[in-house]
Amino acid sequence: MKEDRQRAILDLVRHRPVHTQGELARALAERGFSATQATVSRDIQELGLVRTGGGYAAGGASPVVRELVLSTAQVQFLLVIHTPSGTANLVARAIDETGFEGVAGTVAGDDTIIVVLRDDAAADDLRRFLGAEA
């Protein structure tokens, strides 16, 4: 339920301006999710959303996800990301949910993720998002 709600929040802020937590809670209710202001506030923090002049927007990866990235290495149009054992899926999901134009997809194992890139610039954008600048 929480994952579905957070996925809906990301979809909402990507496709329309959302300026307040109350507005976000109402938009979630329209989609069938019941969430208090406190729940929405926690979700915003966990998702790493930032407030801009145009409303909430997906910022960098959450602090938890950033801590899980141990290293990155680019090999042509692939970015290999190493994480602690058992956490690759969490990081891959965070990447997938960002909707980066330059990311074709991710494959996650236990402690390694392979990200298929559409172009070289996508690697730099992804590293910045993950707080793992080259």
N, C-alpha and C positions, 0 to 999 in steps of 0.2 A: 504494500500500500504506500509506504513512504517513498520507495523508488519510483512508483508510478506518479505520485504527486510531484516529486522533484523533476521527473522527466517532463511533466506538464508545465511546470514553472519555467523550465528552460525553453520549451516550445513557445510559451506565451511571450517571454521577454525578447525572444528572437524575432517574433512576427508582429508585434504591436507594442506601442509605448505603454509602459506600466510605471506610474510615478510614485505610488504609495503602497504600503503593505496591505492596507484595506482594499485598495483597488485590485491587488493581486489575489487576496482572499475571495473577493466577489467573482473574479474571473475563474478562479479554481472551482467555486461553487457552480458556475455555469457549466463546467465540465464534469460535474458530479463528485467533486472532492470537497469534503467538509474539513476546514482548517481554521483554527483560531489564529489571532494575530501573533501570539507567542510561537505557534508552530511555523507560521510563515516566516517570522523573524529568524528562527533557527535554520529553516531551509535556506534562506538567503545567505546566511553565514556559511553553512556547510557547502553550498554550491559556489561560494566565492563571488557572488554577484556584487557589482559595484553600481553606485548611483551616479548617473550622468545627467546632463541637462535634458536629455531625451527620455529619461526614465532609467529603470534598472537594466543592466546589461551584464552578460557573462564576462567576468574579468579573468584573472589568471586561475590556474587550478587551485583548489582548496589547499590550505596549509598541510593537511594530512596527505594529500596526493603528492604535493611537492616534496615532502619528507621521504616519500617512498622511492623517488627516482634516485638511484645510486650513480648511474652513469649513462651516457648516450654515445653512440658512434654511428656516423653516417657512412653507408656503403652505396654509392650511386643513388638510386631512388628509394633506398630503404633506410629507415632510422631504427637502430637496435637500441632498446632501452632495457637496462637491468634494474631489477627491484629486489627487495628481500623476498625470500622464499614464501610462496603462497599469496603474494600481493599483485602479481602482474595483471590479473583480471580486473581488479579495482582501478588500476591506472589506465588500462586499455579502455574501460568503460567511460572514464572521465574524458579521454581523448575522443572517443566516438560521439559522445553527447555534445561536444563543442560545435560540431558541424563545420570544422575547418574545411574550406574549399580545396585546399591543397592536399588533403588526406583522403586517399582512396579507400583505406581500410586498415584494420589492425588484426593481428593474430597474437594471442597471448598464451603462454605456457605457464609454468609455475613461477618462474622468476625472470622471465625474459619476454619482451614484446617486440614484434616486428611491425613497423608502421610502413605501409606502402604509400609513397609520396607521388603526387602528380608532377611536382617540379622541385628544384633545389631550394627555392625561397621558402617552401613549406617547412623544411627542416628547421630553419632559423625561427620561424613563427612558433613552431611547436616547442622548440627548446625554451623560448621566452615564456610561453604559456606554462611550461612545467618548472620554470625557475632553474633550468639546467643549461644556461647559456654556454656556448662552445668556448 
